[in-house]
Amino acid sequence: MISRKLSARCMLAAAGVLCVPLPRPVRAAEPASNDAASDTNLVENEKARQTFKEGIAAFDRRDFEAARVAFLQTFALKPSAPVVRRNLGLAEIYSGHYLEGARRLGRVIHTPDEGTSMDRARMVESLKKAEAHLERVTVEVNVEGAQIQIGDVDLGQSPMRFAWYMEPGQYEVRINKAGFVGFTESRIARAGNAEHLRVNLKPVVLEEVAVPAPSEPAPEPVAPPQVDHHSGPNPWVLAAGGVLTAGGLAAGLTLSLFAADNADKVKQLGDSLGDTMCRAPLSGECLELSDAAAAHDRQVRWATVSFALGAAAGVSTLLYALLASSSDHGGHGGTASPSIEARSVGVSVEDGGPRLLVTGTF
């Protein structure tokens, strides 16, 4: 009689209950054991049957929170029973605990021989209800045995044969294996979204250590060549300075044009949003507005740096040309000309009078 009532409850498709009758209680006629552990196991089995029946009754009257609590108590006593895991996952979803229920059923539904075809159909239908509030994540790795971690949960090694669920918000995916370069990516979960990540881990390449060549005796110091101070500015230095100046100014101008375009885009997006407040996590036009504003600020900074570098190169080139030309004219005038070298500056005394000394070529 008890088995019939239990079977009738299990066939209530409207309630969505997946039920397989638990084994019948141990009869007194069966051989009993004097082992204390066996006695404890019998007590746990009886408690599990009782709480399981309470969960079924609560689910039948659509008190899903009470059913969830009863199935949790059963699960604590019998965590390996498939029927308990299935019913607990369903009760969690129907009571609004979408994350716990989806993660539990996500593992159960990808376990071979877990329930009948009707059981699986009901689990899939219940998962659709939870997936409207969560992001569904699946991971595919090109090597086996890689450790997979999503958020703060270690999901074991690849291949990952089940789907994992995340509540809306930011999370990180980490995949590591010895001998391969680790993978880390920060993502933002969105309700109702489904993501399939394909990760290709690359082997670590060991760099060859170069063997130093035998040391050779240091060469004898060579006196620096005499520099002709009357030859004027070096044309290669002037050409290099001109190229740097032109490059810096051109880069600054290009970045300024890009920044102006982004400024217009920011203004247009701001006008289209009106009084709408953007809150995290950003999406749609709010996310586009944030990206455009960040790009504008970055381009303005780099344009300023480019203009500064171009101006510095131009001023340095001009000073060099003036000093080199001045040295050349002074040498033809018959007076002592300073040595134009920019590494150090000092004062020397020659022929009884002080003279400015500059060393190191510009």
C-alpha positions in Angstrom: 0.0 0.0 0.0 2.8 2.4 0.9 4.6 1.6 -2.3 1.5 2.3 -4.3 1.0 5.7 -2.7 4.6 6.6 -3.3 4.4 5.5 -7.0 1.3 7.6 -7.5 3.1 10.7 -6.1 6.0 10.1 -8.4 3.8 10.1 -11.5 2.5 13.7 -10.9 4.1 15.3 -13.9 2.6 18.7 -13.1 4.7 18.8 -9.9 7.8 17.9 -11.8 8.9 15.3 -9.2 11.5 12.7 -10.2 11.1 9.8 -7.9 12.4 6.2 -7.6 11.1 4.3 -4.5 13.9 3.8 -2.0 14.7 0.2 -1.0 12.2 -1.3 1.4 13.2 -1.3 5.1 15.1 -4.2 6.4 12.8 -6.9 7.7 13.2 -8.5 11.1 13.4 -11.9 9.5 16.6 -11.0 7.7 19.9 -11.7 9.4 20.9 -8.9 11.8 24.4 -7.8 12.5 25.9 -7.0 15.9 28.3 -4.5 14.4 27.7 -1.0 15.7 28.4 0.6 12.4 25.7 -1.5 10.8 23.2 -0.5 13.5 24.0 3.2 12.8 23.6 2.6 9.0 20.1 1.2 9.7 19.1 4.3 11.7 20.4 6.6 9.0 18.5 4.7 6.3 15.3 5.0 8.3 15.8 8.8 8.8 16.6 9.2 5.1 13.3 7.4 4.1 11.4 9.6 6.5 12.8 12.9 5.3 12.5 11.8 1.7 8.8 11.1 2.1 8.4 14.5 3.7 10.1 16.1 0.7 7.8 14.3 -1.7 4.7 15.3 0.2 5.9 19.0 0.3 6.6 19.0 -3.4 3.1 17.5 -4.1 1.5 20.4 -2.3 3.8 22.8 -4.1 5.6 23.9 -0.9 9.0 23.8 -2.7 11.0 25.5 0.1 9.9 22.8 2.6 10.7 20.1 0.0 14.2 21.6 -0.5 14.8 21.5 3.2 13.6 17.9 3.5 15.7 16.7 0.5 18.7 18.5 2.0 18.4 16.5 5.1 18.1 13.3 3.1 21.1 14.3 1.0 23.2 14.8 4.2 22.4 11.2 5.1 22.6 9.7 1.6 24.6 11.9 -0.6 25.4 9.1 -3.1 21.7 8.3 -3.9 20.9 9.5 -7.4 17.2 10.0 -6.8 18.0 12.3 -3.9 20.3 14.5 -6.0 17.7 14.8 -8.7 14.8 15.7 -6.4 17.0 18.1 -4.5 18.1 19.9 -7.7 14.5 20.2 -8.8 13.3 21.5 -5.4 16.1 24.1 -5.4 15.2 25.4 -8.8 11.4 25.6 -8.1 12.1 27.3 -4.7 14.2 30.0 -6.4 17.7 28.7 -5.5 18.6 28.7 -9.2 22.4 28.6 -8.9 22.5 25.6 -6.5 19.8 23.7 -8.4 21.3 24.3 -11.9 24.8 23.3 -10.8 23.5 20.1 -9.2 21.3 19.1 -12.2 24.1 20.2 -14.6 26.3 17.5 -13.2 23.5 14.9 -12.8 22.2 15.2 -16.3 25.7 14.6 -17.8 26.2 11.5 -15.7 25.7 8.2 -17.7 22.7 6.1 -16.8 21.4 8.9 -14.4 17.6 8.4 -14.4 15.2 7.4 -17.2 14.6 9.2 -20.4 11.5 10.8 -18.7 13.6 11.9 -15.8 16.1 13.5 -18.1 13.4 15.3 -20.0 12.1 16.8 -16.8 15.5 17.8 -15.6 16.2 19.6 -19.0 12.9 21.4 -18.7 13.7 22.5 -15.2 17.2 23.7 -16.2 15.6 26.0 -18.8 13.8 27.7 -16.0 17.0 28.3 -14.1 19.0 29.3 -17.2 16.9 32.4 -17.7 18.5 33.8 -14.5 22.1 32.4 -15.0 24.9 32.2 -17.5 25.7 28.7 -18.8 29.4 28.0 -19.2 31.1 25.1 -21.0 34.8 24.7 -21.4 36.8 22.8 -24.1 40.6 22.4 -23.7 43.0 21.1 -26.3 44.8 18.9 -23.8 43.5 16.4 -21.3 44.3 16.6 -17.6 44.3 20.4 -17.4 43.0 21.7 -14.1 39.9 23.9 -14.6 38.7 26.6 -12.1 35.8 28.9 -12.7 35.3 31.6 -10.1 36.4 30.1 -6.8 35.3 26.5 -7.6 37.8 23.8 -8.8 35.9 21.8 -11.4 38.5 19.0 -11.9 40.5 18.2 -15.0 39.7 18.4 -18.7 37.7 17.2 -20.5 34.9 19.0 -18.6 31.8 17.0 -19.6 29.1 19.1 -17.8 27.9 22.7 -17.9 28.7 25.1 -15.1 26.5 28.0 -14.1 27.3 31.5 -12.9 25.2 34.3 -11.5 25.4 37.7 -13.4 28.6 39.5 -12.6 32.4 39.3 -13.0 34.3 36.0 -12.7 37.6 34.5 -13.8 38.4 31.3 -15.7 41.8 29.7 -14.8 43.2 26.6 -16.6 46.6 25.2 -15.8 48.7 22.1 -16.6 52.4 21.4 -15.8 54.5 22.0 -18.9 52.0 24.4 -20.5 51.5 28.2 -20.3 48.6 28.8 -18.0 45.3 30.5 -19.2 43.5 33.2 -17.2 40.6 35.3 -18.4 38.3 37.7 -16.7 34.6 37.5 -17.9 31.3 39.0 -17.1 28.3 36.7 -16.7 24.9 37.8 -18.1 21.5 36.2 -17.3 20.3 33.9 -20.1 23.6 33.8 -21.8 25.4 30.6 -22.9 29.2 30.6 -23.4 31.4 27.8 -24.9 35.1 28.5 -24.2 37.7 26.9 -26.4 41.2 27.1 -24.8 44.4 26.1 -26.5 47.2 25.7 -24.0 50.7 26.2 -25.5 53.7 24.2 -24.3 56.4 26.0 -22.3 59.4 26.6 -24.5 62.7 26.3 -22.6 65.2 28.9 -23.8 68.7 27.6 -24.6 71.4 29.0 -22.4 74.2 30.5 -24.5 77.7 29.4 -23.5 80.0 32.5 -23.2 83.0 32.5 -25.6 86.5 32.4 -24.1 87.5 35.8 -23.0 90.1 37.6 -25.0 92.7 40.0 -23.6 91.4 43.6 -23.6 92.8 45.6 -26.5 95.2 48.4 -25.9 93.5 51.8 -25.5 93.4 53.7 -28.7 93.7 57.5 -28.7 90.5 59.1 -29.9 90.7 60.4 -33.4 91.2 64.1 -33.8 87.9 65.8 -34.6 87.8 68.4 -37.2 85.9 71.2 -35.4 85.7 73.3 -38.5 83.6 70.9 -40.6 80.2 72.3 -39.4 77.1 70.3 -38.1 77.0 66.6 -38.9 74.2 66.1 -41.6 73.3 62.6 -40.2 72.6 64.1 -36.8 70.4 66.8 -38.4 68.6 64.3 -40.5 67.9 62.0 -37.5 66.7 65.0 -35.4 64.4 66.1 -38.2 62.9 62.6 -38.6 62.2 62.3 -34.8 60.7 65.8 -34.8 58.4 65.1 -37.7 57.5 61.6 -36.4 56.5 63.0 -33.0 54.4 65.8 -34.4 52.7 63.5 -36.9 51.9 60.9 -34.2 50.5 63.7 -32.0 48.4 65.1 -34.8 47.0 61.6 -35.7 46.2 60.8 -32.1 44.5 64.2 -31.7 42.3 63.5 -34.7 41.3 60.1 -33.2 40.6 61.7 -29.8 38.4 64.3 -31.5 36.4 61.5 -33.2 35.9 59.7 -29.9 34.9 63.0 -28.2 32.1 63.4 -30.8 31.1 59.7 -30.3 31.0 60.3 -26.5 28.8 63.3 -26.9 26.4 61.5 -29.3 26.1 58.5 -26.9 25.6 60.8 -23.9 22.9 62.7 -25.8 21.2 59.5 -26.8 21.2 58.1 -23.2 19.7 61.4 -21.8 19.0 61.0 -18.1 19.5 57.3 -18.1 21.9 56.2 -15.3 24.5 53.6 -16.1 25.1 51.0 -13.5 27.5 48.0 -13.3 27.5 45.6 -15.0 27.5 47.9 -18.1 25.8 46.8 -21.3 24.5 48.2 -24.5 25.0 51.9 -25.1 26.4 52.3 -21.5 29.3 49.9 -22.2 29.9 51.6 -25.6 30.0 55.0 -23.9 32.5 53.8 -21.3 34.8 52.3 -24.0 34.6 55.5 -26.1 35.4 57.7 -23.1 38.4 55.6 -22.1 39.7 55.5 -25.7 39.4 59.4 -25.9 41.4 59.9 -22.6 44.1 57.4 -23.7 44.5 59.1 -27.1 44.7 62.6 -25.6 47.5 61.4 -23.2 49.5 59.8 -26.0 49.0 62.8 -28.3 50.5 65.1 -25.6 53.5 62.8 -25.1 54.1 62.6 -28.9 54.0 66.4 -29.2 56.3 66.8 -26.3 58.8 64.3 -27.7 58.7 65.9 -31.2 59.2 69.4 -29.7 62.1 68.1 -27.6 63.8 66.5 -30.6 63.3 69.7 -32.7 64.7 72.0 -30.0 67.7 69.7 -29.5 68.4 69.5 -33.2 68.2 73.3 -33.6 70.6 73.9 -30.6 73.0 71.4 -32.1 73.0 73.1 -35.5 73.5 76.5 -33.9 76.4 75.4 -31.6 78.1 73.5 -34.4 77.8 76.4 -36.8 79.1 78.8 -34.1 82.1 76.6 -33.6 82.9 76.5 -37.3 82.8 80.3 -37.7 84.9 80.8 -34.5 87.6 78.5 -35.9 87.9 80.4 -39.2 88.2 83.7 -37.2 91.5 82.6 -35.7 90.4 82.5 -32.1 90.5 79.4 -29.8 87.3 77.4 -30.5 85.6 75.2 -27.8 85.5 71.4 -28.3 81.8 70.6 -29.0 81.1 67.4 -27.0 78.0 67.0 -24.9 79.0 64.4 -22.3 80.5 66.8 -19.7 81.2 70.5 -19.2 84.0 72.0 -17.2 86.6 74.8 -17.1 90.3 74.4 -18.0 93.1 76.9 -17.8 95.4 77.2 -20.8 97.9 80.0 -21.6 97.2 81.7 -18.3 93.4 82.3 -18.9 90.2 80.3 -18.2 88.4 78.6 -21.1 85.0 76.7 -21.3 85.6 73.0 -22.2 82.8 70.8 -23.5 83.5 67.0 -24.2 81.4 64.4 -26.0 79.9 64.9 -29.4 76.3 66.0 -29.8 
